[in-house]
Amino acid sequence: MKFLKTFLATASLIILFSCNQNTQNAQKTRIDIDFILKKAEKQTALLLKASEQAGKIPRTLTAKGEMHWTNVGFDWTEGFFPGMCWYLFKSTNDETWKYAAQKFQNKFEDHKNRTDNHDLGFVFNCSYGNGYKLTKNNAFKEVMITAADALITRFNPEVGCIQSWDVRYGWQSKRNWQFPVIIDNMMNLELLFEVSKLTGDATYKDVAIAHANTTMDHHFRADYSSVHVVDFDSITGAVRSKETAQGFAHNSAWARGQAWAVYGYTVCYRYTKDIKYLKLAEKVANYIIHYEGTPEDGIPYWDYNAPNIPNEPRDASAAAITASALIELNQYSKQNYKKNIDKIISSLASDSYTAEIGTNHYFILKHSVGSIPHDNEIDVPLNYADYYYIEALLRYQSQFINKK
């Protein structure tokens, strides 16, 4: 009897020790989002200091490794740095970030009236939109409304879309396009949905829905990869051609384009609860997740069909956008994307993609691609890669760690 009691006591201790070890191992392997966020904040604080000294908004690095600031006239990426500052204010409640966000978004406020560019959603939702959510500053809301009014002037009801690029000048004028619509444009719809909600005016939402539906009808192939550019007849709305501008080929799958697609349609579902948007987001997500040529770490090559894989640049920006989209999609879908999210976040947070503090001209992520066909921003940091990375970290923290 004494032996049995001793045996049971020993067995209990072994089981307890084993459970404790399993718990400790799980804690060790769990993504330490707080640590990763603090590291991102430290690096961005150095970038903020450099930006304040220059009085300019950081965008990327040149081919020579020098800082490249956003263009003064108009730059589709100008909203991302103040957007990062808003996110870090949300994360830390440190008003240094709030003041920085306001200072840098003020630099381009007058762009709210531009009717010659479709990127007003990127620019003003990522900056003023995030700022309004955190401060309820009515001046920010008015900027958003003005930008949305400018954006919808580019909507053509015959086509059912917002025109992406103007075709009268620049490299776009050499493509023989009439009314080009790029998959990236799905990202500008969030501004319209949000302004419709803020004002009670359905006009903005109706334009966003029409654009999403037309894009759904024409941009996706049978495998749910996305065409980059669809050119429409501006009079009849008929499709003239399906092409690429930043991908490898007209029939290839440009990595960031796939990320824009899954993110954009997840946003559409958030605002409309229309199941067709959820289903499309899931199908694009499945294309990304199950593509056989994607490297084991989950960070895609710049184009899924690039000709010299595995000797092709990766695109951390596409991965960061995808991770953020999947975290939101995971809230709505019956599919569980947690394993895929963990893989991408872990890879981006590793030394392979996250720069040591004080290096990389103070950008967080390394190894992103802007446009290889334009020989521009190849294997460099990009401000939007960092923006969507921080967004993904905050979403991860909210959904998987602090969720009650």
Secondary structure, DSSP 8 states (H G I E B T S, - for coil): -HHHHHHHHHHHHHHHHHHHHHHHHHHHHS--HHHHHHHHHHHHHHHHHHHHHHTS-EEEE-TTS-EEE--SS--TTTTHHHHHHHHHHHHH--HHHHHHHHHHHGGGGGGGG--S-STHHHHHIIIIIHHHHHH--HHHHHHHHHHHHHHGGGEETTTTEE--S--SSTGGGGTT-SEEEEGGGGGGHHHHHHHHHHH--HHHHHHHHHHHHHHHHHSB-TTS-B-SEEEE-TTT--EEEEE-SSSSSTTS-BHHHHHHHHHHHHHHHHHH--HHHHHHHHHHHHHHHH-TTS-TTS--BSBTT-TTTTSS-B-HHHHHHHHHHHHHHHHH-SS--HHHHHHHHHHHHSTTTB--TT-GGG-SB--EEEETTTTEEEEE-BHHHHHHHHHHHHHHIIIIIS--
